[in-house]
Amino acid sequence: MHARATSRVTATDPDGREHTVHVTGAGARRTLHCESCDWTRAAQFLPWLKAEEHLAETHQAAAGTGPDDGAAPASGT
């Protein structure tokens, strides 16, 4: 029996809510599942890119855009 690989793609929407898409499976048999809206899709190629696209298009969420993204504040000059 093969172990099932699991990873996730997380992004924050403009309202500060975090959305997560889980990527499960291995090789050409990967499944994407969004915790926020129960969207599910099979993906053979670039599953993480497809997860990021779903988060951006459906939830207007982008990685690194949350309040704690580590970016320095704008100087305003």
PyRosetta script that sets phi, psi and omega in degrees:
from pyrosetta import init, pose_from_sequence

init()
pose = pose_from_sequence("MHARATSRVTATDPDGREHTVHVTGAGARRTLHCESCDWTRAAQFLPWLKAEEHLAETHQAAAGTGPDDGAAPASGT")
pose.set_psi(1, 135.6)
pose.set_omega(1, -179.8)
pose.set_phi(2, -90.6)
pose.set_psi(2, 144.1)
pose.set_omega(2, 174.8)
pose.set_phi(3, -72.2)
pose.set_psi(3, 145.6)
pose.set_omega(3, -179.7)
pose.set_phi(4, -94.0)
pose.set_psi(4, 118.1)
pose.set_omega(4, -179.6)
pose.set_phi(5, -76.5)
pose.set_psi(5, 139.6)
pose.set_omega(5, 178.9)
pose.set_phi(6, -135.8)
pose.set_psi(6, 135.0)
pose.set_omega(6, 172.3)
pose.set_phi(7, -144.5)
pose.set_psi(7, -179.6)
pose.set_omega(7, -178.2)
pose.set_phi(8, -149.2)
pose.set_psi(8, 156.5)
pose.set_omega(8, 174.7)
pose.set_phi(9, -121.0)
pose.set_psi(9, 124.5)
pose.set_omega(9, -176.6)
pose.set_phi(10, -121.6)
pose.set_psi(10, 140.4)
pose.set_omega(10, 178.1)
pose.set_phi(11, -147.1)
pose.set_psi(11, 160.8)
pose.set_omega(11, -177.7)
pose.set_phi(12, -115.5)
pose.set_psi(12, 135.2)
pose.set_omega(12, 179.3)
pose.set_phi(13, -85.6)
pose.set_psi(13, 173.2)
pose.set_omega(13, -177.8)
pose.set_phi(14, -60.5)
pose.set_psi(14, -22.6)
pose.set_omega(14, 178.8)
pose.set_phi(15, -87.1)
pose.set_psi(15, 1.1)
pose.set_omega(15, 177.9)
pose.set_phi(16, 89.2)
pose.set_psi(16, 4.9)
pose.set_omega(16, 178.1)
pose.set_phi(17, -81.9)
pose.set_psi(17, 140.3)
pose.set_omega(17, 179.0)
pose.set_phi(18, -94.3)
pose.set_psi(18, 135.1)
pose.set_omega(18, 178.5)
pose.set_phi(19, -121.2)
pose.set_psi(19, 139.6)
pose.set_omega(19, -176.8)
pose.set_phi(20, -130.7)
pose.set_psi(20, 132.7)
pose.set_omega(20, 171.8)
pose.set_phi(21, -112.3)
pose.set_psi(21, 123.9)
pose.set_omega(21, 178.1)
pose.set_phi(22, -90.5)
pose.set_psi(22, 136.6)
pose.set_omega(22, 176.4)
pose.set_phi(23, -111.5)
pose.set_psi(23, 116.6)
pose.set_omega(23, -179.8)
pose.set_phi(24, -121.3)
pose.set_psi(24, 160.6)
pose.set_omega(24, 179.0)
pose.set_phi(25, 100.1)
pose.set_psi(25, -177.3)
pose.set_omega(25, -178.5)
pose.set_phi(26, -144.0)
pose.set_psi(26, 155.9)
pose.set_omega(26, 177.8)
pose.set_phi(27, 61.5)
pose.set_psi(27, -133.5)
pose.set_omega(27, -177.7)
pose.set_phi(28, -83.1)
pose.set_psi(28, -0.8)
pose.set_omega(28, -179.1)
pose.set_phi(29, -112.1)
pose.set_psi(29, 79.0)
pose.set_omega(29, 178.8)
pose.set_phi(30, -115.7)
pose.set_psi(30, 147.3)
pose.set_omega(30, 178.3)
pose.set_phi(31, -125.2)
pose.set_psi(31, 136.6)
pose.set_omega(31, 176.8)
pose.set_phi(32, -106.5)
pose.set_psi(32, 138.5)
pose.set_omega(32, 178.6)
pose.set_phi(33, -143.1)
pose.set_psi(33, 123.0)
pose.set_omega(33, 179.7)
pose.set_phi(34, -90.7)
pose.set_psi(34, 126.6)
pose.set_omega(34, 178.1)
pose.set_phi(35, -66.7)
pose.set_psi(35, -33.3)
pose.set_omega(35, -172.6)
pose.set_phi(36, -73.7)
pose.set_psi(36, -39.3)
pose.set_omega(36, -173.0)
pose.set_phi(37, -128.5)
pose.set_psi(37, 7.4)
pose.set_omega(37, 179.5)
pose.set_phi(38, 62.4)
pose.set_psi(38, 19.0)
pose.set_omega(38, 173.3)
pose.set_phi(39, -63.2)
pose.set_psi(39, 134.7)
pose.set_omega(39, 178.7)
pose.set_phi(40, -135.2)
pose.set_psi(40, 140.4)
pose.set_omega(40, 179.8)
pose.set_phi(41, -152.9)
pose.set_psi(41, 142.1)
pose.set_omega(41, 171.9)
pose.set_phi(42, -84.2)
pose.set_psi(42, 143.0)
pose.set_omega(42, -179.8)
pose.set_phi(43, -143.1)
pose.set_psi(43, 124.0)
pose.set_omega(43, 177.0)
pose.set_phi(44, -89.8)
pose.set_psi(44, -39.7)
pose.set_omega(44, -174.2)
pose.set_phi(45, -121.4)
pose.set_psi(45, 140.5)
pose.set_omega(45, 176.0)
pose.set_phi(46, 50.0)
pose.set_psi(46, 54.1)
pose.set_omega(46, -177.3)
pose.set_phi(47, -62.3)
pose.set_psi(47, -33.9)
pose.set_omega(47, -178.3)
pose.set_phi(48, -70.4)
pose.set_psi(48, -36.4)
pose.set_omega(48, 176.5)
pose.set_phi(49, -64.6)
pose.set_psi(49, -42.2)
pose.set_omega(49, 178.4)
pose.set_phi(50, -64.4)
pose.set_psi(50, -36.7)
pose.set_omega(50, 176.9)
pose.set_phi(51, -64.9)
pose.set_psi(51, -44.5)
pose.set_omega(51, 178.5)
pose.set_phi(52, -62.6)
pose.set_psi(52, -40.3)
pose.set_omega(52, 178.0)
pose.set_phi(53, -62.2)
pose.set_psi(53, -42.8)
pose.set_omega(53, 178.4)
pose.set_phi(54, -60.7)
pose.set_psi(54, -46.9)
pose.set_omega(54, -179.1)
pose.set_phi(55, -61.1)
pose.set_psi(55, -42.0)
pose.set_omega(55, -178.9)
pose.set_phi(56, -69.5)
pose.set_psi(56, -45.6)
pose.set_omega(56, -175.4)
pose.set_phi(57, -75.8)
pose.set_psi(57, -41.5)
pose.set_omega(57, -174.1)
pose.set_phi(58, -87.9)
pose.set_psi(58, -39.8)
pose.set_omega(58, -174.2)
pose.set_phi(59, -111.7)
pose.set_psi(59, 2.3)
pose.set_omega(59, -175.5)
pose.set_phi(60, 49.9)
pose.set_psi(60, 37.8)
pose.set_omega(60, -177.2)
pose.set_phi(61, -108.2)
pose.set_psi(61, 136.9)
pose.set_omega(61, 179.4)
pose.set_phi(62, -132.3)
pose.set_psi(62, 142.3)
pose.set_omega(62, 178.5)
pose.set_phi(63, -64.1)
pose.set_psi(63, 139.8)
pose.set_omega(63, 176.8)
pose.set_phi(64, 78.2)
pose.set_psi(64, 18.3)
pose.set_omega(64, -179.0)
pose.set_phi(65, -114.1)
pose.set_psi(65, 7.6)
pose.set_omega(65, -178.9)
pose.set_phi(66, -78.7)
pose.set_psi(66, 173.5)
pose.set_omega(66, -179.0)
pose.set_phi(67, -65.6)
pose.set_psi(67, -21.5)
pose.set_omega(67, -178.4)
pose.set_phi(68, -114.3)
pose.set_psi(68, 40.8)
pose.set_omega(68, -176.1)
pose.set_phi(69, -81.0)
pose.set_psi(69, -2.2)
pose.set_omega(69, 175.7)
pose.set_phi(70, 84.8)
pose.set_psi(70, 3.0)
pose.set_omega(70, 179.7)
pose.set_phi(71, -77.2)
pose.set_psi(71, 145.4)
pose.set_omega(71, 177.3)
pose.set_phi(72, -72.7)
pose.set_psi(72, 145.1)
pose.set_omega(72, 178.7)
pose.set_phi(73, -65.4)
pose.set_psi(73, 150.9)
pose.set_omega(73, 178.6)
pose.set_phi(74, -66.0)
pose.set_psi(74, 142.5)
pose.set_omega(74, -176.6)
pose.set_phi(75, -78.2)
pose.set_psi(75, -27.4)
pose.set_omega(75, 178.2)
pose.set_phi(76, 77.1)
pose.set_psi(76, 12.0)
pose.set_omega(76, 179.7)
pose.set_phi(77, -100.0)
pose.dump_pdb("model.pdb")
